[in-house]
Amino acid sequence: CKIISPDIVVITAIGDQHLERLKSRKMLAMTLFEAMQYSNKEAKFILTKDTVTDFETLGIDIFKLYEKERFIIIENNENMQYEGKEIIAKELSEVNKYNAQFALKVCEILSIPQEYVVDEMKKLKIPDRRSQEITRDEFMTIDNSYNISLNTAKAGVLDGLRKAKESSKKLVVITGGIPEVGDENRQANFEYGQFLFKNNIERLIVLKTSLAVEILNGYSFNNKDAEN
């Protein structure tokens, strides 16, 4: 950001990823804040109210540091829209729809033609292995085999459960675990295993990674039939 000062800064969240390297959410917040620090003097900042609150909680009061006119605040429950027109993107998960709202705001700032944005949004698909949905016969599979956040992994599964129920299908979840955990989220894989058990996943496929044991320990913690 020092080399190329941004004109637009997008911060989707201060999440729970990369803490093995960044050590804490506070350090994560400080690292993300660098994009704002080294932006152009009139750069726009796009984020949610929750992220503003998280910055304050972690010791960075961004509203005191910058004029409020520079902020574009996205509501967490906001529907996808572009210049007042509702955007349909059936292939996206709820997490990806949330992220897409930020991209749409960037498009508005850059005055991208509405017809182009609407058309491109219809074509979007979830990247492979990131809460990707695969539907065959009576099963719906959520492929979470590449995921660096417990929060987004949970959100992907909950979205899959909802869709599986609506279509009367059985849910299968594939996971390789949550890597790069730090002291603040050391139990992430154990918690993920517990979460999957509590939500009555029809089938769980755990890849043979170094994190598999922690997931299975969490899954079997209150599950007498885990061996089956």
C-alpha positions in Angstrom: 0.0 0.0 0.0 3.0 2.3 0.5 4.1 1.6 -3.1 0.7 1.9 -4.7 -1.7 3.9 -2.5 -5.3 2.6 -3.0 -8.2 4.8 -4.1 -10.7 2.3 -2.6 -10.2 0.2 0.5 -12.5 -2.8 1.1 -12.4 -4.5 4.5 -15.0 -7.3 4.6 -14.3 -8.3 8.2 -11.8 -8.7 11.0 -12.1 -12.5 11.0 -10.5 -15.5 12.5 -8.0 -16.4 9.7 -4.2 -16.4 9.5 -3.8 -16.1 13.2 -0.9 -18.6 13.2 1.2 -15.9 11.5 -0.5 -12.7 12.8 -0.8 -14.1 16.4 -4.0 -12.2 17.4 -7.1 -10.5 16.0 -5.6 -7.2 17.2 -2.6 -7.7 15.0 -4.9 -8.7 12.2 -6.9 -5.5 12.6 -3.6 -3.5 12.6 -2.5 -5.2 9.4 -5.8 -4.5 7.7 -5.7 -0.9 8.9 -2.5 -0.4 6.9 -4.6 -0.3 3.8 -6.4 2.7 5.2 -3.2 4.4 6.6 -1.4 4.3 3.3 -4.4 5.1 1.0 -4.8 8.2 -1.0 -6.1 11.2 1.0 -9.5 11.0 -0.6 -9.8 7.2 -0.7 -13.1 5.6 0.0 -13.4 3.0 2.8 -16.0 0.2 2.4 -16.9 -1.8 5.5 -19.7 -2.9 7.8 -20.9 -1.4 11.1 -19.6 -4.6 12.8 -16.1 -4.1 11.4 -16.1 -0.5 12.6 -17.1 -1.8 16.1 -14.4 -4.5 15.9 -11.8 -1.9 15.0 -12.9 0.2 18.1 -12.9 -2.8 20.4 -9.3 -3.7 19.2 -8.1 -0.1 19.9 -8.5 1.7 16.5 -11.2 4.3 16.4 -11.3 4.8 12.6 -14.1 7.4 12.8 -11.9 9.7 14.9 -9.0 9.3 12.4 -10.9 9.9 9.2 -13.8 12.1 7.9 -17.1 10.2 7.9 -17.7 11.2 4.3 -15.0 8.8 3.3 -16.9 5.8 4.6 -19.4 3.6 2.8 -21.1 1.4 5.4 -22.8 -1.8 4.3 -25.6 -3.2 6.3 -25.0 -6.9 7.2 -28.4 -8.0 6.2 -28.6 -5.9 3.0 -29.8 -7.6 -0.2 -27.6 -7.5 -3.2 -28.4 -4.4 -5.3 -26.7 -2.3 -7.9 -27.9 1.3 -8.5 -31.3 0.3 -6.9 -31.7 -2.8 -9.0 -31.9 -6.2 -7.3 -29.1 -8.6 -8.3 -29.7 -12.3 -8.8 -26.8 -14.7 -8.3 -28.3 -18.1 -7.6 -24.9 -19.9 -7.6 -23.5 -17.9 -4.7 -23.6 -19.0 -1.1 -24.7 -16.6 1.6 -21.1 -15.9 2.5 -20.3 -15.1 -1.1 -23.4 -12.9 -1.4 -22.2 -11.0 1.6 -18.8 -10.5 0.0 -20.4 -9.6 -3.4 -22.0 -6.5 -1.8 -18.6 -4.9 -1.3 -17.7 -5.6 -5.0 -21.0 -4.0 -6.1 -20.2 -0.9 -4.1 -16.8 -0.7 -5.8 -18.6 -1.0 -9.2 -20.8 1.9 -8.3 -17.9 4.1 -7.3 -16.2 3.2 -10.7 -19.5 3.8 -12.6 -19.5 0.4 -14.2 -22.6 0.2 -16.5 -25.6 -1.5 -14.8 -26.3 -4.0 -17.6 -22.7 -5.2 -17.5 -22.8 -5.8 -13.7 -26.2 -7.5 -13.8 -25.0 -9.9 -16.5 -21.7 -10.7 -14.9 -23.3 -11.4 -11.5 -25.6 -14.0 -13.1 -22.4 -15.9 -14.3 -20.6 -16.0 -10.9 -19.9 -19.4 -9.3 -18.3 -20.3 -6.0 -14.6 -21.2 -6.3 -13.8 -24.9 -6.0 -13.5 -26.3 -2.4 -14.8 -23.1 -0.7 -18.3 -24.1 0.5 -18.9 -25.3 -3.1 -22.2 -27.1 -3.5 -22.4 -30.3 -5.5 -25.9 -31.9 -6.0 -26.3 -35.4 -7.2 -29.3 -37.7 -6.8 -30.6 -37.5 -3.2 -27.4 -35.9 -1.9 -26.2 -32.3 -1.6 -22.4 -32.0 -0.8 -20.7 -29.0 0.7 -17.1 -29.1 -0.2 -15.3 -27.2 2.6 -11.9 -28.9 1.9 -10.2 -25.5 1.5 -11.3 -23.1 4.2 -9.2 -20.8 6.4 -11.9 -19.6 8.7 -14.1 -21.4 11.3 -16.8 -18.7 10.9 -17.1 -19.0 7.1 -17.0 -22.8 7.4 -19.9 -22.8 9.8 -21.8 -20.3 7.6 -21.3 -22.5 4.5 -22.6 -25.6 6.3 -25.7 -23.8 7.7 -26.5 -22.5 4.2 -26.1 -26.0 2.9 -28.4 -27.4 5.6 -31.1 -24.9 4.7 -30.9 -25.7 0.9 -30.7 -29.4 1.5 -33.9 -29.2 3.6 -35.7 -27.1 1.0 -34.9 -29.7 -1.7 -35.4 -32.8 0.5 -31.8 -33.9 0.1 -29.3 -35.4 2.5 -26.3 -33.3 3.3 -22.6 -34.4 2.9 -19.8 -32.2 4.2 -16.2 -32.5 3.0 -13.5 -30.8 5.1 -9.8 -30.7 5.6 -9.9 -28.6 8.7 -9.1 -25.0 9.5 -5.3 -24.3 9.1 -3.2 -21.4 10.5 -4.9 -21.2 13.9 -3.3 -19.2 16.6 -3.7 -18.9 20.4 -7.0 -17.1 20.1 -8.6 -19.9 18.0 -6.6 -22.9 19.0 -9.7 -25.1 19.4 -11.2 -24.2 16.0 -11.0 -27.7 14.5 -12.3 -29.3 17.7 -15.2 -26.8 17.7 -15.9 -27.4 14.0 -16.2 -31.2 14.7 -18.6 -30.5 17.6 -20.6 -28.1 15.3 -20.9 -30.7 12.6 -22.1 -33.4 15.0 -24.6 -31.0 16.7 -26.1 -30.2 13.3 -26.8 -33.8 12.4 -24.8 -33.9 9.1 -25.9 -37.0 7.2 -22.3 -37.8 6.1 -19.0 -36.3 7.1 -15.9 -36.8 4.9 -12.6 -35.7 6.6 -9.5 -35.5 4.5 -6.3 -37.0 5.8 -4.7 -33.7 6.9 -2.7 -32.9 10.1 -6.0 -31.4 11.4 -8.2 -34.4 10.9 -7.7 -35.8 14.4 -8.9 -32.6 16.0 -12.0 -32.5 13.9 -12.8 -36.1 14.7 -12.1 -35.6 18.4 -14.7 -32.8 18.4 -17.1 -34.8 16.4 -17.0 -37.8 18.7 -16.8 -35.8 21.9 -20.5 -36.3 22.7 -21.2 -38.9 20.1 -21.4 -42.5 21.3 -21.9 -43.8 17.8 -18.9 -41.9 16.2 -17.1 -45.1 15.3 -19.9 -45.9 12.8 
